[in-house]
């Protein structure tokens, strides 16, 4: 399940953000009538279609795995969280329908209607992600039911489950992560291509749009992370303690950068500590008390080393992306054009892959930090997982299948970034118009 989700989430994130860039590019074409924007929108639409297909396949596999690998979980949770999955299905179908309209509707439907179809694709893709993440939020903060004397869920309220306490913070954080990771990855690819040809209009426009989408999200992400940390402190204090390697309860708890928690000594050596930083991050009060892992039974502790290291990776990647985005924003405000200096282009290329790494690390924090619970304080993972043996066979087969599929998709997307004669013709035409 972890392998399948780790594969799916990357393509799902790109599938959320790429349609937005596609719609923005077409909007620029309608406003300026510069042909390069139309070509760019068409290219990104093809990329969105590829990602949509891969996301559909890998997402379908995940839906089967929920039933086959987690029968105890689905028996208990299915009636409670079914609404979220059902609504996600409607968002998915809406995205599929309007993506078809968008791809095949060029010059067949009015321009504004075509642009609206692209906006619907972008909105429904984002909504689909938010609805799925709300289910994960429910696993972290289960609501919308009560347990009877026999431990069964009664008085089920699917709407309350959908609107659980962590739904908004997780949905916001994941959506911004998708935009930041995809936008800066695409911008980084075009930055590398611009290092070879600084004035290429296709790559300049592509990098500019991708940098706006990814950069704005990357600059907003620290604020979202601050809010998410406060929600975790309120609803899952043990997870927060594991994230920060906080073993003892204390006021003015430090924020740790780096380090590796040591369960034997109950300390986090080699960490650089910012005094009262964690208290402020979690409670907006430098003197606030932060609960340590020692306040909770040892059998409920997650593997703190995994959680802490993954959290550090996520934060480091996010700060690097925000730093380069701020660099780009300052350069644009000063010169009113996308920066193309060598140092900036190399910096953008360097942070390009970090967003996807941050997404993987962030989901590791979310899932591993909740262990040993699959539903926080309600059902343990050991109670939910299948007892069928021989699962290593399907693990090997699906891993090989995903690896092959990943290579194919990478090659197809790479082809979309390469110039074709038609693209070069339109780019040359645009250059000639600009010169004249």
JOTASUL-V128667 format. One record per residue. N is the residue number from 1. RES is the residue in one letter. PSI is psi in radians with two decimals (none if undefined). OMEGA is omega in degrees with one decimal (999 if undefined). BURIAL is b if it has 24 or more other C-alpha atoms within 12 Angstrom, else e. Layout:
((N | RES | PSI | OMEGA | BURIAL) (N | RES | PSI | OMEGA | BURIAL))
//
This chain:
((1 | X | -0.72 | 179.2 | b) (2 | X | -0.72 | 179.0 | e) (3 | X | -0.77 | -179.7 | b) (4 | X | -0.77 | -179.8 | b) (5 | X | -0.70 | 178.8 | b) (6 | X | -0.60 | 176.4 | b) (7 | X | -0.84 | -173.7 | b) (8 | X | -0.68 | -170.7 | b) (9 | X | -0.53 | 179.0 | b) (10 | X | -0.78 | -179.4 | b) (11 | X | -0.56 | 176.1 | b) (12 | X | -0.74 | 178.9 | b) (13 | X | -0.79 | 178.0 | b) (14 | X | -0.62 | 178.6 | b) (15 | X | -0.38 | 175.6 | b) (16 | X | -0.75 | -171.2 | b) (17 | X | -0.63 | -174.9 | b) (18 | X | -0.71 | 176.4 | b) (19 | X | -0.55 | 177.4 | b) (20 | X | -0.78 | 177.8 | b) (21 | X | -0.65 | 176.6 | b) (22 | X | -0.82 | -179.0 | b) (23 | X | -0.69 | 178.1 | b) (24 | X | -0.72 | 179.9 | b) (25 | X | -0.73 | 178.5 | b) (26 | X | -0.64 | 176.2 | b) (27 | X | -0.70 | 176.6 | b) (28 | X | -0.64 | 178.7 | b) (29 | X | -0.74 | 178.8 | b) (30 | X | -0.56 | -178.3 | e) (31 | X | -0.69 | -173.3 | e) (32 | X | -0.40 | -174.9 | e) (33 | X | 0.40 | 173.5 | e) (34 | X | 2.14 | -172.8 | b) (35 | X | -0.44 | -177.5 | b) (36 | X | -0.57 | 179.3 | b) (37 | X | -0.65 | 178.7 | b) (38 | X | -0.77 | 178.2 | b) (39 | X | -0.72 | -179.7 | b) (40 | X | -0.77 | 177.9 | b) (41 | X | -0.72 | 179.7 | b) (42 | X | -0.69 | 178.2 | b) (43 | X | -0.82 | -179.3 | b) (44 | X | -0.51 | 176.0 | b) (45 | X | -0.72 | 177.1 | b) (46 | X | -0.70 | 176.3 | b) (47 | X | -0.71 | 177.8 | b) (48 | X | -0.66 | 179.0 | b) (49 | X | -0.72 | 178.0 | b) (50 | X | -0.83 | -179.2 | b) (51 | X | -0.63 | 178.2 | b) (52 | X | -0.76 | -179.6 | b) (53 | X | -0.78 | 179.8 | b) (54 | X | -0.71 | 177.8 | b) (55 | X | -0.64 | 178.4 | b) (56 | X | -0.77 | -179.2 | b) (57 | X | -0.90 | -177.4 | b) (58 | X | -0.57 | 176.7 | b) (59 | X | -0.62 | 176.4 | b) (60 | X | -0.71 | 176.8 | e) (61 | X | -0.75 | 178.9 | b) (62 | X | -0.69 | -179.8 | b) (63 | X | -0.66 | 175.6 | b) (64 | X | -0.68 | -179.5 | e) (65 | X | -0.59 | 177.6 | b) (66 | X | -0.76 | -179.9 | b) (67 | X | -0.67 | -174.1 | e) (68 | X | -0.65 | -175.3 | e) (69 | X | -0.36 | -175.4 | b) (70 | X | 1.03 | -177.0 | b) (71 | X | -0.66 | 179.5 | e) (72 | X | -0.67 | 179.3 | e) (73 | X | -0.83 | -175.7 | b) (74 | X | -0.58 | 177.7 | b) (75 | X | -0.70 | -178.6 | e) (76 | X | -0.81 | -168.8 | b) (77 | X | -0.35 | -174.9 | b) (78 | X | -0.89 | -179.2 | b) (79 | X | -0.33 | -175.9 | b) (80 | X | -0.76 | -174.1 | b) (81 | X | 0.06 | -178.2 | b) (82 | X | -0.55 | -179.2 | b) (83 | X | -0.75 | -179.8 | b) (84 | X | -0.80 | 179.0 | b) (85 | X | -0.65 | 179.7 | b) (86 | X | -0.80 | 178.3 | e) (87 | X | -0.61 | 176.7 | b) (88 | X | -0.62 | 176.8 | b) (89 | X | -0.73 | 177.6 | b) (90 | X | -0.73 | 178.2 | e) (91 | X | -0.68 | 178.8 | b) (92 | X | -0.80 | -179.9 | b) (93 | X | -0.66 | 177.0 | e) (94 | X | -0.77 | 178.0 | b) (95 | X | -0.74 | -179.1 | b) (96 | X | -0.77 | -177.5 | b) (97 | X | -0.86 | -175.5 | e) (98 | X | -0.39 | 172.1 | b) (99 | X | -0.69 | 174.8 | b) (100 | X | -0.75 | 177.3 | b) (101 | X | -0.72 | -176.8 | b) (102 | X | -0.82 | -175.4 | b) (103 | X | -0.73 | -174.7 | b) (104 | X | 0.04 | -175.9 | e) (105 | X | 0.01 | 178.9 | e) (106 | X | 2.21 | 177.9 | b) (107 | X | 0.13 | 177.8 | e) (108 | X | -0.39 | 176.6 | e) (109 | X | 2.81 | -179.8 | e) (110 | X | 2.58 | -174.4 | e) (111 | X | -0.74 | -179.7 | e) (112 | X | -0.67 | 177.1 | e) (113 | X | -0.66 | 178.8 | e) (114 | X | -0.74 | 177.6 | b) (115 | X | -0.67 | 177.4 | b) (116 | X | -0.67 | 176.9 | b) (117 | X | -0.72 | 177.1 | b) (118 | X | -0.69 | 178.3 | b) (119 | X | -0.65 | 178.3 | b) (120 | X | -0.68 | 176.6 | b) (121 | X | -0.80 | -179.4 | b) (122 | X | -0.75 | -177.9 | b) (123 | X | -0.76 | -178.4 | b) (124 | X | -0.58 | 175.7 | b) (125 | X | -0.77 | 177.8 | b) (126 | X | -0.72 | 179.6 | b) (127 | X | -0.68 | 177.8 | b) (128 | X | -0.78 | 178.6 | b) (129 | X | -0.73 | -179.4 | b) (130 | X | -0.71 | -178.5 | b) (131 | X | -0.69 | 177.6 | b) (132 | X | -0.74 | -179.3 | b) (133 | X | -0.52 | 178.4 | b) (134 | X | -0.54 | 176.2 | b) (135 | X | -0.73 | 176.4 | b) (136 | X | -0.66 | 176.3 | b) (137 | X | -0.64 | 177.4 | b) (138 | X | -0.65 | 177.8 | b) (139 | X | -0.53 | 177.8 | b) (140 | X | -0.58 | 179.1 | b) (141 | X | 1.33 | -174.3 | b) (142 | X | 2.26 | 177.8 | b) (143 | X | 3.08 | 175.6 | b) (144 | X | 0.37 | 177.0 | b) (145 | X | 2.99 | 169.1 | b) (146 | X | 2.73 | -179.1 | e) (147 | X | 2.31 | 176.0 | e) (148 | X | -3.02 | -176.5 | e) (149 | X | -0.44 | -179.6 | e) (150 | X | 0.10 | 178.8 | e) (151 | X | 0.29 | 178.6 | e) (152 | X | 2.62 | -179.8 | e) (153 | X | 2.18 | 177.5 | b) (154 | X | 2.98 | -178.0 | e) (155 | X | 0.85 | -175.4 | e) (156 | X | 2.33 | 176.7 | b) (157 | X | 1.63 | -175.9 | e) (158 | X | -0.57 | 179.7 | b) (159 | X | -0.76 | 177.2 | b) (160 | X | -0.62 | 176.9 | b) (161 | X | -0.74 | -179.9 | b) (162 | X | -0.63 | -178.2 | b) (163 | X | 0.72 | -178.4 | b) (164 | X | 2.87 | -174.3 | b) (165 | X | -0.52 | -177.3 | b) (166 | X | -0.06 | -174.8 | b) (167 | X | -0.83 | -176.0 | b) (168 | X | -0.85 | -176.1 | b) (169 | X | -0.73 | 179.0 | b) (170 | X | -0.73 | 179.8 | b) (171 | X | -0.76 | 178.7 | b) (172 | X | -0.81 | -177.0 | b) (173 | X | -0.73 | -178.4 | b) (174 | X | -0.67 | 179.4 | b) (175 | X | -0.80 | 176.2 | b) (176 | X | -0.66 | 178.5 | b) (177 | X | -0.70 | 179.1 | b) (178 | X | -0.79 | 179.5 | b) (179 | X | -0.76 | -177.9 | b) (180 | X | -0.82 | -176.2 | b) (181 | X | -0.82 | -177.6 | b) (182 | X | -0.79 | -179.2 | b) (183 | X | -0.81 | -178.2 | b) (184 | X | -0.50 | 175.1 | b) (185 | X | -0.82 | 178.4 | b) (186 | X | -0.75 | 178.3 | b) (187 | X | -0.69 | 179.1 | b) (188 | X | -0.68 | 177.8 | b) (189 | X | -0.80 | 179.9 | b) (190 | X | -0.47 | 175.1 | b) (191 | X | -0.71 | 177.0 | b) (192 | X | -0.73 | 179.4 | b) (193 | X | -0.55 | 177.6 | b) (194 | X | -0.43 | 175.7 | b) (195 | X | -0.44 | 178.1 | b) (196 | X | -0.51 | -175.6 | e) (197 | X | 1.60 | -170.0 | e) (198 | X | -0.51 | -173.7 | e) (199 | X | 0.23 | 179.0 | e) (200 | X | 2.03 | -174.4 | b) (201 | X | -0.58 | -179.2 | b) (202 | X | -0.87 | -177.3 | b) (203 | X | -0.54 | 177.0 | b) (204 | X | -0.80 | 179.7 | b) (205 | X | -0.71 | -179.8 | b) (206 | X | -0.80 | 179.2 | b) (207 | X | -0.67 | -179.2 | b) (208 | X | -0.83 | 179.9 | b) (209 | X | -0.79 | -179.3 | b) (210 | X | -0.65 | -180.0 | b) (211 | X | -0.63 | 177.0 | b) (212 | X | -0.86 | -179.0 | b) (213 | X | -0.90 | -177.4 | b) (214 | X | -0.66 | -176.4 | b) (215 | X | -0.76 | 177.8 | b) (216 | X | -0.77 | 179.1 | b) (217 | X | -0.71 | -179.5 | b) (218 | X | -0.61 | 178.4 | b) (219 | X | -0.52 | 177.6 | b) (220 | X | -0.37 | -173.5 | b) (221 | X | -0.69 | 176.6 | b) (222 | X | -0.62 | 177.2 | b) (223 | X | -0.73 | 176.1 | e) (224 | X | -0.70 | 178.5 | b) (225 | X | -0.65 | 177.5 | b) (226 | X | -0.77 | 178.6 | b) (227 | X | -0.72 | 179.3 | b) (228 | X | -0.69 | 178.9 | b) (229 | X | -0.67 | 178.4 | b) (230 | X | -0.66 | 177.2 | b) (231 | X | -0.71 | 177.5 | b) (232 | X | -0.73 | 178.9 | b) (233 | X | -0.58 | -177.5 | b) (234 | X | -0.64 | -171.8 | b) (235 | X | -0.45 | -178.6 | b) (236 | X | 1.16 | -176.0 | b) (237 | X | -0.52 | 178.8 | b) (238 | X | -0.68 | 176.8 | b) (239 | X | -0.77 | 178.6 | b) (240 | X | -0.74 | 179.2 | b) (241 | X | -0.70 | 177.8 | b) (242 | X | -0.69 | 178.6 | b) (243 | X | -0.64 | -174.3 | b) (244 | X | 0.03 | -177.8 | b) (245 | X | 0.66 | -176.9 | b) (246 | X | 1.80 | -177.1 | b) (247 | X | -0.67 | -177.1 | b) (248 | X | 2.56 | 173.5 | b) (249 | X | 2.29 | -179.9 | b) (250 | X | 2.72 | 170.4 | e) (251 | X | 2.75 | -175.5 | b) (252 | X | 0.78 | -179.2 | b) (253 | X | 2.39 | -176.9 | b) (254 | X | 2.66 | 171.3 | b) (255 | X | 2.17 | -174.3 | b) (256 | X | 2.32 | 174.7 | b) (257 | X | 2.06 | -176.7 | b) (258 | X | -2.74 | -178.4 | b) (259 | X | 2.92 | 179.2 | b) (260 | X | 1.96 | -178.7 | b) (261 | X | 2.43 | 179.3 | b) (262 | X | 1.78 | -178.1 | e) (263 | X | -0.45 | -178.0 | e) (264 | X | -0.77 | -178.1 | e) (265 | X | -0.13 | -178.6 | e) (266 | X | 0.69 | 177.8 | e) (267 | X | 2.98 | 176.2 | b) (268 | X | 1.46 | -177.2 | b) (269 | X | 2.84 | 175.9 | e) (270 | X | 0.18 | 179.9 | e) (271 | X | 2.50 | 170.4 | e) (272 | X | 2.15 | -172.6 | e) (273 | X | 2.31 | 173.6 | e) (274 | X | 1.93 | -175.1 | e) (275 | X | 2.32 | 176.6 | e) (276 | X | 0.13 | -177.3 | b) (277 | X | -0.74 | -179.0 | b) (278 | X | -0.68 | 177.4 | b) (279 | X | -0.74 | 178.5 | b) (280 | X | -0.74 | -179.2 | b) (281 | X | -0.72 | -174.2 | b) (282 | X | -0.52 | -171.1 | b) (283 | X | 0.09 | -177.0 | b) (284 | X | 0.44 | -178.8 | e) (285 | X | 1.98 | -178.2 | e) (286 | X | -0.30 | 179.9 | e) (287 | X | 0.08 | -176.5 | e) (288 | X | 2.68 | 177.8 | e) (289 | X | 2.34 | 177.0 | b) (290 | X | 2.23 | -179.5 | b) (291 | X | 2.44 | 177.2 | b) (292 | X | 2.92 | -179.6 | b) (293 | X | -0.47 | -178.5 | b) (294 | X | -0.22 | 177.3 | b) (295 | X | -0.17 | -173.7 | e) (296 | X | 2.62 | 179.0 | e) (297 | X | 2.47 | -176.3 | e) (298 | X | -0.56 | -178.4 | e) (299 | X | -0.19 | 178.2 | e) (300 | X | 0.02 | -177.3 | b) (301 | X | 2.36 | 170.8 | b) (302 | X | 2.93 | 174.5 | b) (303 | X | 1.67 | -168.5 | b) (304 | X | -0.53 | 179.6 | b) (305 | X | -0.78 | 179.7 | b) (306 | X | -0.81 | -177.4 | b) (307 | X | -0.78 | -177.1 | b) (308 | X | -0.81 | -178.4 | b) (309 | X | -0.75 | 178.7 | b) (310 | X | -0.70 | 179.1 | b) (311 | X | -0.72 | 178.9 | b) (312 | X | -0.70 | 178.0 | b) (313 | X | -0.79 | -179.9 | b) (314 | X | -0.83 | -178.0 | b) (315 | X | -0.76 | -179.4 | b) (316 | X | -0.77 | 178.2 | b) (317 | X | -0.77 | -179.2 | b) (318 | X | -0.71 | 179.8 | b) (319 | X | -0.67 | 177.4 | b) (320 | X | -0.75 | 179.0 | b) (321 | X | -0.72 | 178.9 | b) (322 | X | -0.66 | 179.7 | b) (323 | X | -0.80 | 178.6 | b) (324 | X | -0.65 | 178.2 | b) (325 | X | -0.70 | 177.2 | b) (326 | X | -0.70 | 176.1 | b) (327 | X | -0.83 | 179.2 | b) (328 | X | -0.70 | -179.3 | b) (329 | X | -0.76 | 179.1 | b) (330 | X | -0.72 | 179.2 | e) (331 | X | -0.70 | 179.8 | e) (332 | X | -0.71 | 180.0 | e) (333 | X | -0.54 | -178.6 | e) (334 | X | -0.64 | -172.5 | e) (335 | X | -0.17 | -179.7 | e) (336 | X | 0.63 | 174.2 | e) (337 | X | 2.73 | -179.8 | e) (338 | X | 2.27 | -178.3 | b) (339 | X | 2.43 | 179.2 | b) (340 | X | 0.38 | 176.3 | b) (341 | X | 2.66 | -176.2 | e) (342 | X | -0.79 | -177.5 | e) (343 | X | -0.77 | -179.6 | e) (344 | X | -0.75 | -179.4 | b) (345 | X | -0.71 | 177.1 | b) (346 | X | -0.68 | 177.4 | b) (347 | X | -0.73 | 178.4 | b) (348 | X | -0.70 | 177.4 | b) (349 | X | -0.62 | -178.0 | b) (350 | X | -0.67 | -178.1 | b) (351 | X | -0.15 | -177.6 | b) (352 | X | -0.89 | -177.8 | b) (353 | X | -0.21 | -171.8 | b) (354 | X | -0.49 | -178.9 | b) (355 | X | -0.74 | 178.4 | b) (356 | X | -0.65 | 175.5 | b) (357 | X | -0.70 | 178.8 | b) (358 | X | -0.66 | 178.3 | b) (359 | X | -0.80 | 178.8 | b) (360 | X | -0.75 | 179.9 | b) (361 | X | -0.69 | 179.9 | b) (362 | X | -0.71 | 177.9 | b) (363 | X | -0.49 | 172.8 | b) (364 | X | -0.75 | 177.0 | b) (365 | X | -0.79 | -177.1 | b) (366 | X | -0.80 | -173.9 | b) (367 | X | -0.85 | -178.1 | b) (368 | X | -0.59 | -179.7 | b) (369 | X | -0.29 | 178.2 | b) (370 | X | -0.26 | -176.2 | b) (371 | X | 2.59 | 11.3 | b) (372 | X | 0.34 | -177.1 | b) (373 | X | 2.40 | 167.4 | b) (374 | X | -0.57 | 168.4 | b) (375 | X | 2.02 | -170.6 | b) (376 | X | 2.09 | 176.8 | b) (377 | X | 0.24 | 179.4 | e) (378 | X | -0.86 | -177.2 | b) (379 | X | 2.28 | 177.7 | b) (380 | X | 2.68 | 178.7 | e) (381 | X | -0.66 | -179.4 | b) (382 | X | -0.43 | 178.7 | e) (383 | X | -0.29 | -172.9 | e) (384 | X | -0.42 | -170.8 | b) (385 | X | 2.67 | 179.1 | b) (386 | X | 2.70 | 176.7 | e) (387 | X | 0.08 | 179.7 | e) (388 | X | 2.42 | 180.0 | e) (389 | X | 2.94 | 176.2 | e) (390 | X | 0.34 | -178.0 | e) (391 | X | -0.23 | 179.8 | e) (392 | X | -0.45 | 179.8 | e) (393 | X | -0.86 | 179.8 | e) (394 | X | -0.55 | 177.4 | e) (395 | X | -0.82 | -179.9 | e) (396 | X | -0.77 | -177.5 | e) (397 | X | -0.82 | -178.3 | e) (398 | X | -0.62 | 177.1 | b) (399 | X | -0.78 | 177.7 | e) (400 | X | -0.71 | 179.0 | e) (401 | X | -0.80 | -179.8 | e) (402 | X | -0.67 | 178.8 | b) (403 | X | -0.80 | 178.1 | e) (404 | X | -0.75 | 179.3 | e) (405 | X | -0.67 | 178.7 | b) (406 | X | -0.71 | 178.5 | b) (407 | X | -0.77 | -180.0 | e) (408 | X | -0.79 | -179.7 | e) (409 | X | -0.73 | 178.8 | b) (410 | X | -0.73 | 178.6 | e) (411 | X | -0.71 | 179.0 | e) (412 | X | -0.74 | 179.2 | e) (413 | X | -0.64 | 177.3 | b) (414 | X | -0.66 | 177.9 | e) (415 | X | -0.57 | 179.7 | e) (416 | X | -0.47 | -179.0 | b) (417 | X | -0.35 | -179.6 | b) (418 | X | 2.56 | -179.5 | e) (419 | X | 2.41 | 172.5 | b) (420 | X | 2.86 | 179.3 | e) (421 | X | -0.70 | -178.4 | e) (422 | X | -0.74 | 179.1 | e) (423 | X | -0.79 | -178.5 | b) (424 | X | -0.62 | 177.0 | e) (425 | X | -0.85 | -177.4 | e) (426 | X | -0.63 | 177.8 | b) (427 | X | -0.74 | 177.8 | b) (428 | X | -0.69 | 178.1 | e) (429 | X | -0.72 | 179.6 | e) (430 | X | -0.71 | 179.1 | b) (431 | X | -0.75 | 179.7 | e) (432 | X | -0.69 | 178.0 | e) (433 | X | -0.70 | -179.4 | e) (434 | X | -0.71 | 179.5 | e) (435 | X | -0.72 | -177.5 | e) (436 | X | none | 999 | e))
//
